[in-house]
Amino acid sequence: MYAAVKFFLYTMAGSILMLLAILWLGIYQGSFQVPDLMAKSATIPANLQIWLFLAFAAAFAIKVPMWPLHSWLPDAHVEAPTAGS
């Protein structure tokens, strides 16, 4: 139960960060299409680009899992069945 809750909380935090960054890009840039976002990337202020990058980087670091956001992984692998690991 401990490993499942820890895994859920970590992945939910990463998912929320990524969702918020994607929603901000789509809503405030007027499109969710990548070519449109690339064309309008110069209109995003530099300090906001840093925050968006950090949100995506943290989300991917949790999902991958990279150090120091990997502490859910050992608990999950110990509790998972052999076929699942």
C-alpha positions, 0 to 999 in steps of 0.5 A, a space after each residue: 500500500 505504501 509503495 502504491 501511494 508513493 508511486 501515485 503521488 509522485 506520478 500525479 505531481 509530475 502529470 499535473 505539472 505537465 498538464 499545467 504547462 501544456 494548458 498554459 501554452 495552448 490557452 495563452 498562445 491560442 493553439 495546441 498544435 506544435 508548429 503554431 507553438 514553435 512559430 509563436 515561441 518568440 512572443 513568450 517572455 524569457 522568464 516565463 519560458 524558464 518556468 515552463 521549461 522547469 515544469 516540463 523538466 520536473 515532470 519528465 524527471 519524475 516520469 523517467 525517473 531521474 535522481 533525486 525524484 526517483 525514490 518511488 522506484 525502489 519501493 514500487 519494484 520491490 512490491 511489483 510481481 516479477 513479471 511486472 518489474 
